[in-house]
């Protein structure tokens, strides 16, 4: 927990502005370095040539992506020295990913000077500037805490393992100005909670708390009571602190769920605690969506000849449409039409009922390794996952993501027996995912579902990048579905 004073929020805002400004500076710097013949006197003319109206719009778009990407890697919540290593690592990941997105945008929109050399100069200079400023800010904050005279005195109401862990974690932050006074005893006789608290001092009982607050300096109270057992007591403590003008904090994990992604949000002027099953939200979700759209568009353009050749091959290989559209279950159970190149005979879905006894997949999924309905050209397209390329259109439309749990047909979804399987529908389905790169050649439905849930629990932009990179060799090896 780091104090969120007005001055600290201003510092966070300045760091956000600095990151965008540094990106702009390094962008222009890289362009100038790659044009050594430009006379410094003629720089305005150079900029007029290089940054036409279309490029300016693209530049603003890149700036917005850059700002969202930095926020998505949580680079501003804690700028202290205790988190410096973590922040530098996160900044490195965000910078490299942002530079890669910039490079793809340059290729997609034909910005000629955005090439390999430009990318190297830009990425290196932004890394140097961003890392240097973060080291300086962390050092300044550590000195500020060392010289601070006014510390924030707080006490814990209730003593349990969560309260102890919270206190120990706060003590481990050397820059923190919070000073633990002790805890308020709410247990019978106080003995169990005193043992749980170790060397944390017992200050008073819950009944005597009002009098203690009247006569002692207490800046904040941290409520650590389990609400199920102590709802009335917790309400009294909150009212008491409100009356005496004392800040009260409540541990966000008091529901003790397995879903660790919780936050306080505003809804219709009311503060609510949101407990979500994933963290694909806010700025992170925006960045993921932007990357999906840009990469999908770029791949469609680059692989246009492959798409055309595949379409012609399907059209001449067997009677029927070029594309196969099937209803799938997507985000939050929304039904959408998923596109593929047709790899089976035209009446394949009508024949499926007669093939149910040949199903090799465990669980509700349907899969036959040597499916008799697959055409010869279809088998080739499937082997190298070329049949999946039209799903890039689904990505651009917003029905799918590049990475996520594979969307299932309505038949397979209707066969779900466990409710936890449905949690995979809480995120946008993807073209590829953990199952595709880890267990693609096996038919264990349970393993498939567990890998999808693992992806949701561990999701990050870096994980998406790793899966995309691992998908490429899997496709080239011909280990398609």
Secondary structure as GFF3:
##gff-version 3
##sequence-region A 1 481
A	DSSP	alpha_helix	6	33	.	.	.	ID=ss1
A	DSSP	three_ten_helix	40	42	.	.	.	ID=ss2
A	DSSP	alpha_helix	43	50	.	.	.	ID=ss3
A	DSSP	alpha_helix	53	72	.	.	.	ID=ss4
A	DSSP	three_ten_helix	81	83	.	.	.	ID=ss5
A	DSSP	alpha_helix	84	109	.	.	.	ID=ss6
A	DSSP	alpha_helix	116	147	.	.	.	ID=ss7
A	DSSP	beta_strand	152	157	.	.	.	ID=ss8
A	DSSP	alpha_helix	161	171	.	.	.	ID=ss9
A	DSSP	beta_strand	178	185	.	.	.	ID=ss10
A	DSSP	alpha_helix	191	197	.	.	.	ID=ss11
A	DSSP	beta_strand	202	205	.	.	.	ID=ss12
A	DSSP	alpha_helix	209	215	.	.	.	ID=ss13
A	DSSP	beta_strand	220	223	.	.	.	ID=ss14
A	DSSP	alpha_helix	227	243	.	.	.	ID=ss15
A	DSSP	beta_strand	247	250	.	.	.	ID=ss16
A	DSSP	beta_strand	261	267	.	.	.	ID=ss17
A	DSSP	beta_strand	270	276	.	.	.	ID=ss18
A	DSSP	alpha_helix	282	302	.	.	.	ID=ss19
A	DSSP	alpha_helix	304	317	.	.	.	ID=ss20
A	DSSP	beta_strand	323	329	.	.	.	ID=ss21
A	DSSP	three_ten_helix	331	333	.	.	.	ID=ss22
A	DSSP	beta_strand	335	341	.	.	.	ID=ss23
A	DSSP	alpha_helix	348	351	.	.	.	ID=ss24
A	DSSP	three_ten_helix	352	358	.	.	.	ID=ss25
A	DSSP	alpha_helix	376	383	.	.	.	ID=ss26
A	DSSP	three_ten_helix	386	388	.	.	.	ID=ss27
A	DSSP	alpha_helix	391	397	.	.	.	ID=ss28
A	DSSP	beta_strand	401	403	.	.	.	ID=ss29
A	DSSP	beta_strand	408	409	.	.	.	ID=ss30
A	DSSP	alpha_helix	410	414	.	.	.	ID=ss31
A	DSSP	three_ten_helix	419	426	.	.	.	ID=ss32
A	DSSP	beta_strand	430	432	.	.	.	ID=ss33
A	DSSP	alpha_helix	434	438	.	.	.	ID=ss34
A	DSSP	alpha_helix	445	458	.	.	.	ID=ss35
A	DSSP	alpha_helix	461	476	.	.	.	ID=ss36
###
